[in-house]
Amino acid sequence: MYYQQGVNIEPRKFSYSCGAWRNRARTGSECTSHYIRKNVLLDLVLEDMRRVLRYVKEHEQDFICKATEYGDMEARKALAQQQKELFKAQARMTELDT
């Protein structure tokens, strides 16, 4: 996604254009030219944030449980990755010692 603004462009017309279309010659993408105005995107993001905050207010305990589960899952993934790297390093050290 590419941000488009300029000296001769009114701020209300600042926009983001599709990266696939801009790189179509290099990537071979068949994407057509399309964009979204900055203020439209900001409105969409703001509305989505309001929706999420409304959910959190209405279902606080459920949200806390889900957030905790997600955090635990991410921690387990990180731990598994670190253990994998540790085993790999230990194997390499053993290999170098022989």
KOLDO-270706 format. One line per 3 residues: their letters; for each residue x negated, y negated, z of C-alpha. Coordinates in Angstrom, 2 decimals. Example, Ala and Ser with C-alpha at 12.3 -4.5 7.8 and 13.67 -1.06 7.14 Angstrom:
REM residues 2
AS) -12.30 4.50 7.80  -13.67 1.06 7.14
REM end
This chain:
REM residues 98
MYY) 0.00 0.00 0.00  -1.40 -3.39 -0.95  -0.47 -6.73 0.60
QQG) 0.26 -9.48 -1.92  0.17 -13.14 -1.05  -1.28 -16.18 -2.70
VNI) -1.64 -19.92 -2.75  1.04 -20.31 -5.43  3.43 -17.76 -3.89
EPR) 6.06 -18.86 -1.40  5.60 -17.11 1.98  9.11 -15.61 1.71
KFS) 7.90 -13.75 -1.41  4.83 -12.14 0.21  5.12 -8.39 -0.33
YSC) 3.52 -4.97 -0.19  3.14 -3.07 -3.45  2.78 0.65 -3.98
GAW) -0.82 1.86 -3.83  -0.08 4.84 -6.09  1.08 2.52 -8.85
RNR) -1.91 0.18 -8.51  -4.29 3.15 -8.73  -2.38 5.03 -11.44
ART) -5.23 4.85 -13.97  -7.67 6.41 -11.51  -5.30 8.91 -9.86
GSE) -3.05 9.78 -12.79  0.04 8.95 -10.73  3.32 8.61 -12.60
CTS) 4.66 6.25 -9.95  6.57 3.22 -11.24  5.91 -0.32 -10.05
HYI) 7.76 -1.08 -6.84  7.28 -3.27 -3.79  8.91 -4.40 -0.58
RKN) 8.96 -7.98 0.62  7.11 -8.62 3.88  10.14 -10.10 5.66
VLL) 12.33 -7.12 4.65  9.72 -4.70 6.00  9.42 -6.67 9.24
DLV) 13.22 -6.59 9.66  13.27 -2.82 9.09  10.49 -2.22 11.62
LED) 12.13 -4.50 14.18  15.49 -2.74 13.78  13.82 0.64 14.16
MRR) 12.04 -0.51 17.32  15.35 -1.74 18.72  16.95 1.62 17.92
VLR) 14.17 3.49 19.73  14.33 1.17 22.74  18.11 1.60 22.88
YVK) 17.62 5.36 22.94  15.01 5.07 25.70  17.34 2.93 27.82
EHE) 20.30 5.27 27.33  18.36 8.55 27.71  15.44 7.62 29.93
QDF) 14.91 11.03 31.57  15.19 12.87 28.25  12.68 10.48 26.70
ICK) 10.25 10.96 29.61  10.48 14.74 29.21  9.91 14.56 25.45
ATE) 7.01 12.11 25.82  5.41 14.30 28.49  5.80 17.42 26.33
YGD) 4.25 15.61 23.38  1.36 14.36 25.52  0.76 17.85 26.88
MEA) 0.83 19.30 23.37  -1.70 16.73 22.14  -3.93 17.40 25.16
RKA) -3.84 21.16 24.43  -4.77 20.49 20.79  -7.69 18.28 21.84
LAQ) -8.88 20.87 24.37  -8.72 23.66 21.77  -10.73 21.55 19.34
QQK) -13.36 20.76 21.98  -13.63 24.43 22.97  -14.07 25.37 19.32
ELF) -16.89 22.83 18.99  -18.47 24.10 22.24  -18.43 27.73 21.05
KAQ) -19.90 26.65 17.72  -22.69 24.71 19.48  -23.42 27.62 21.84
ARM) -23.62 30.01 18.90  -26.01 27.66 17.15  -28.19 27.37 20.27
TEL) -28.31 31.17 20.56  -29.23 31.40 16.89  -32.06 28.89 17.34
DT) -33.39 30.70 20.44  -33.87 33.96 18.56
REM end
